[in-house]
Amino acid sequence: MSDLAIRRDVLDELEFDPSIDAGNIGVSVESGIVTLSGHVKSYAEKMAAEVIVQRVKGVRAIAEDIEVRYPEHTRHADDEIAARALDIIAWSAALPEGAVHVKVQRGWVTLSGEVRWHFQRMAAEHAVKKLGGVVGVSNLLTIVSLPQVADIKDRIELALRRNAEIEADAIKVRVLADKVILEGDVHAWSERGAAERAAWSVSGVTRVDNQLHVG
């Protein structure tokens, strides 16, 4: 698929999706690598743009350089953002009470602390990135090491085979202590993401190095 065709499809997909205003987003493509530039009105829109581009056939990688520009009347003070972030985290049933610490500096939110599972780490990030005034999120939450099962590799490979999105035979799983390495080729970003979620779902895994190539 040519870069010109990929660029046209990316622009069409961004314009088609109602969750973002794509009017100020620039797109360039070289060897299947999409570079996004320009600006949007919220951090949630910035993250949504990445997800939208990942859906487009032929995209091999994304370089994202979109700036968040809030209108002056919608700006929020850092202490207000921090208070709202703590409130929304406290309301999340997925997160243990008091586990997540929040720091905000010039609209940039930093999350720290310890959780037991990767889905909890991502739940905290998803909760705060939608807040008004947020320009970026650094997720420094660490995963507490759980008792490690002996058959991590086997469990992950079985999970891959159960998943209809994944061509399991094309994926190689390596385990080094509590770290999982995924290698091989997949057909789409959705397949790459599904494989990583399968790896994170096994008890004892605290790190996943996703080296799967989309092509």
C-alpha positions in Angstrom: 0.0 0.0 0.0 1.5 3.4 -1.0 2.2 6.2 1.5 -0.2 8.4 -0.4 -3.0 6.0 0.0 -2.3 5.5 3.7 -2.2 9.3 4.2 -5.6 9.7 2.4 -7.1 6.9 4.5 -5.7 8.4 7.8 -7.1 11.8 7.0 -10.5 10.3 6.1 -10.6 8.2 9.3 -9.7 11.2 11.4 -12.4 13.3 9.7 -14.9 10.5 10.0 -14.6 10.0 13.8 -16.9 12.3 15.8 -14.8 12.1 19.0 -12.2 14.6 17.7 -11.9 17.8 15.7 -9.3 16.9 13.0 -9.3 20.4 11.4 -5.9 21.3 12.9 -4.2 17.9 12.7 -1.5 17.4 10.1 -0.6 14.0 8.6 2.5 12.9 6.8 3.5 9.3 5.9 6.9 7.8 5.0 7.4 4.0 4.6 4.1 3.4 6.5 5.2 5.5 9.4 2.6 8.1 10.2 3.6 11.5 11.7 0.8 13.5 13.4 1.3 17.2 14.0 -0.8 20.3 14.8 -2.9 20.9 17.8 -6.2 19.8 19.5 -8.3 21.1 22.3 -7.8 18.4 24.9 -5.5 15.6 25.9 -8.3 13.1 25.4 -8.5 14.2 21.7 -4.8 13.8 21.4 -4.9 10.2 22.6 -8.0 9.5 20.5 -6.2 10.6 17.4 -3.5 7.9 18.0 -6.1 5.2 18.5 -8.0 6.2 15.3 -4.8 6.1 13.2 -3.9 2.6 14.6 -7.1 1.4 13.0 -6.0 2.3 9.5 -4.6 -0.5 7.3 -1.0 -0.2 6.3 0.1 1.9 9.3 3.3 0.4 10.6 4.2 3.0 13.3 3.1 6.4 14.6 5.2 9.4 15.5 2.9 11.8 17.4 3.7 15.5 17.8 0.3 17.0 18.5 0.1 19.9 21.0 -2.8 20.4 23.4 -4.1 23.9 23.3 -6.9 24.7 25.7 -9.0 27.8 25.0 -8.2 30.5 27.6 -11.7 30.3 29.2 -11.3 26.6 29.8 -7.9 26.5 31.5 -7.7 25.0 35.0 -5.3 25.6 37.9 -3.0 22.7 38.8 -4.5 22.3 42.3 -8.0 22.0 40.7 -6.8 19.4 38.3 -5.1 17.4 41.1 -8.3 17.5 43.3 -10.5 16.3 40.4 -8.0 13.6 39.6 -7.9 12.3 43.1 -11.8 12.3 43.2 -12.2 10.4 40.0 -9.5 7.8 41.1 -11.2 7.4 44.4 -14.5 6.6 42.7 -13.0 3.9 40.5 -13.9 0.4 41.6 -10.8 -1.0 39.8 -8.3 0.9 42.0 -7.4 0.2 45.7 -7.9 3.1 48.0 -4.9 5.3 48.5 -2.7 3.4 46.1 -2.4 6.2 43.5 -0.6 9.4 44.1 -1.1 12.5 41.9 1.2 15.4 41.1 0.2 18.2 38.6 2.6 20.7 37.1 1.5 23.1 34.4 -1.3 20.7 33.5 0.9 17.7 33.2 -0.3 14.9 35.5 2.2 12.4 37.1 0.8 9.2 38.6 2.9 7.2 41.1 2.4 4.5 43.6 1.9 0.7 43.5 -0.9 -1.5 42.1 -1.2 -5.2 41.7 -2.3 -5.5 38.1 -1.6 -3.8 34.8 -5.3 -3.1 34.2 -5.3 -1.1 37.4 -2.3 0.9 36.2 -4.1 1.7 32.9 -7.5 2.4 34.7 -5.8 5.3 36.6 -4.4 6.8 33.4 -7.7 6.5 31.5 -9.5 8.2 34.4 -7.4 11.3 34.5 -6.6 11.8 30.8 -10.2 12.9 30.2 -10.1 15.7 32.7 -10.3 19.3 31.5 -6.9 21.1 31.8 -4.7 18.0 31.4 -2.0 18.4 28.7 -0.2 15.1 29.4 0.1 12.1 31.7 3.2 10.4 33.0 2.2 7.0 34.3 4.9 6.0 36.9 2.7 3.4 38.7 4.6 0.2 39.4 3.2 -3.2 39.6 3.8 -5.1 42.8 5.3 -8.5 42.1 2.8 -11.3 42.8 3.7 -14.9 43.6 5.1 -16.1 40.2 3.5 -19.1 38.6 5.8 -21.7 37.0 4.1 -21.8 33.7 3.8 -18.2 32.6 4.9 -18.9 29.0 2.4 -21.7 28.6 -0.5 -19.6 30.1 0.2 -16.8 27.7 0.5 -19.0 24.7 -2.9 -20.6 25.6 -4.5 -17.2 26.0 -3.1 -16.2 22.6 -4.7 -19.3 21.0 -8.0 -18.6 22.6 -8.2 -15.1 21.2 -9.9 -14.9 17.8 -8.1 -11.6 17.0 -4.6 -13.2 17.2 -2.7 -15.5 14.9 -0.9 -17.2 17.7 1.6 -19.2 15.6 3.2 -16.0 14.4 4.0 -14.8 17.9 7.0 -16.0 20.0 6.8 -15.6 23.8 9.9 -15.4 25.9 10.0 -15.1 29.7 12.9 -13.7 31.7 11.9 -13.9 35.4 8.9 -11.5 35.7 9.4 -9.9 32.2 7.6 -11.1 29.1 9.0 -10.5 25.6 6.7 -10.7 22.6 8.3 -11.1 19.2 7.1 -11.8 15.6 4.8 -10.2 13.0 1.1 -9.3 13.3 -1.3 -7.9 10.7 -2.8 -5.0 12.7 -2.4 -2.8 15.7 -5.5 -4.4 17.3 -3.7 -7.8 17.1 -0.6 -6.3 18.7 -2.6 -4.8 21.5 -4.6 -8.0 22.1 -1.4 -10.0 22.4 0.1 -7.5 25.0 -3.1 -7.6 27.1 -2.9 -11.4 27.1 0.6 -11.2 28.5 -0.3 -8.7 31.2 -3.2 -11.0 32.4 -1.0 -13.7 33.8 -0.1 -13.5 37.5 3.6 -12.7 38.2 4.1 -10.6 35.1 5.3 -7.0 36.0 6.9 -6.0 32.6 5.9 -6.7 29.0 8.3 -5.8 26.2 6.1 -5.7 23.1 8.4 -6.1 20.1 5.7 -7.3 17.7 6.0 -5.8 14.2 2.9 -4.6 12.4 3.0 -5.2 8.7 
